[in-house]
């Protein structure tokens, strides 16, 4: 389901456009996305055009030129993703360069994209919970989509994404889910997989092991942390443009992350720890989880993401008092039960 206009308090499902029999199935998926979310895609391009000009001094034309440098590697290794992006461009009446630029926006900014968030996974005999608050500039909230993708011979995907992006945060019908934390460590490798395409790859996997192995085959082009889980447990993958460090579950079956590296990386990988409150948030979320007992519930985990200690730089973040990002959505998934709850905006409001 995709909102047909900028969402306010809820997401609505519009009527599907007629199928274009001249398009292959991959292009058709993108064409639906581009057609139904045309307004949000145009708005998202405007948002990032202004943002790149401010943060990198690059015009959108220069951003497109850089984005197209990823085209050969995408065409070689992930042609289905390229076809889907072509379909989005056609449906939205934008260029392919526009859509690729959205999907490699993290890499173009050399790993210095400042979207924050707090995430956790918690495996138990009766549940496997994966959850996070996704924090970014509140202007982009109007361009979020709740996207469902059906494909032959692959799990059905349900994710929250930004208009025009083919991969982000969510889960699939095989019980695999993924969350994302931004890391500000400079460096980019155009021969590796862009971060948001990597998230899509996870959401097409049938287990966290399959997802991890596939990602390790290609590597990720810039810094980020992916928290991947399924019904049997979870794993944290801390990526830089040149290495991977793995975070295993603790004795309670948990993995926590915010917006800085938790372990040492190879020489030449420098974490700027650009959000000082990242250290506060990860300590705080562990403290709250300790108070929830040993049997997590979706409701209990959802409640912790309302925490406002250290406001506005809290787990439930607000774009106030010099803070440049707020919580745009909360998602809590139980991968054993194959269900999830999404709250648009700050979960306290």
Secondary structure as GFF3:
##gff-version 3
##sequence-region A 1 349
A	DSSP	alpha_helix	25	36	.	.	.	ID=ss1
A	DSSP	alpha_helix	38	55	.	.	.	ID=ss2
A	DSSP	alpha_helix	60	67	.	.	.	ID=ss3
A	DSSP	three_ten_helix	68	70	.	.	.	ID=ss4
A	DSSP	alpha_helix	71	77	.	.	.	ID=ss5
A	DSSP	alpha_helix	79	92	.	.	.	ID=ss6
A	DSSP	alpha_helix	96	103	.	.	.	ID=ss7
A	DSSP	alpha_helix	105	108	.	.	.	ID=ss8
A	DSSP	beta_strand	116	123	.	.	.	ID=ss9
A	DSSP	beta_strand	128	136	.	.	.	ID=ss10
A	DSSP	three_ten_helix	138	143	.	.	.	ID=ss11
A	DSSP	beta_strand	144	149	.	.	.	ID=ss12
A	DSSP	beta_strand	157	162	.	.	.	ID=ss13
A	DSSP	beta_strand	169	172	.	.	.	ID=ss14
A	DSSP	beta_strand	177	182	.	.	.	ID=ss15
A	DSSP	alpha_helix	195	203	.	.	.	ID=ss16
A	DSSP	alpha_helix	208	218	.	.	.	ID=ss17
A	DSSP	beta_strand	224	230	.	.	.	ID=ss18
A	DSSP	beta_strand	233	239	.	.	.	ID=ss19
A	DSSP	beta_strand	244	247	.	.	.	ID=ss20
A	DSSP	beta_strand	254	257	.	.	.	ID=ss21
A	DSSP	alpha_helix	277	290	.	.	.	ID=ss22
A	DSSP	alpha_helix	298	304	.	.	.	ID=ss23
A	DSSP	beta_strand	326	334	.	.	.	ID=ss24
A	DSSP	beta_strand	339	344	.	.	.	ID=ss25
###
